[in-house]
Amino acid sequence: MFKLVTGTWVWHSDTSLCIKYEYNLQLTTLLGSAEKAQQKLDDLFKFAATTPFNMNSVIEANRTLQVLTQGALNTPASMKLLGDAAAALGQDYEKVAFWEGQFYSRAMGGQAFGQAMKALQQMGVVTGTLRTQLEAMHKAGASGPEIWAKMQAYLERFSGAMHIQQMSFKGLSTTMGDYITQTERILSEPVFDVVKMGMTSILGDIVSENKAASDAAYNNWKKWAEGLRDDIQNVLFSSMAYVQTVARVITLAVKGTG
């Protein structure tokens, strides 16, 4: 989460805490309140504990389904349906969620879904026979819900795959890792808030919603950075000239002694 570099604690933006924090903000916008967003994250953590997938994979899959299907497949039942398929086939949860989300979105919109079906077939999620049947239904004018119902019924054959794999050594290790990460998140929240406040203070008007203030702060920063660059450049050129002078003196001395 933090790394000690030359005596300074540096925050890494790719940590689980940062990922969860960012998704919390996104969910707050999508769901309409911070309370609903936090409840959703808590539900995802509990769900992840019943799967062989880590929390970050579950978050990414959920984020994808929330956006692509406008929340229609962002439900415990759909998450389980797609998770079982991914687990049974040894595929990435996020990848299965992405292409199933694409398929659902296009089917519901009355659009062709050939690209999604091709990707799902390559992963083994659907067979060539099912693909042909679904595409025939679309051409015949079947509704989105009818097409999805057939896909959903087919995916049920993978039911229970997550639970079986979750009870394996690898699955249990993943769940244990999630609980360690969750404990780390809870313990790190006060530090995270302090670091965030510190960064906000340092950046100042650069992150202001006031465009004039933000532009002025940015220009001042750029002027300072370019000035620092010029100073470093001057020092390097001076050092290079000094080194060249010393080299010439040494060369002349060697020639003189020879």
Summary of the structure (lengths in Angstrom):
residues: 258
radius of gyration: 27.9
end to end distance: 61.3
largest distance: 97.3
contacts: 718
relative contact order: 0.08
helix: 79%
strand: 3%
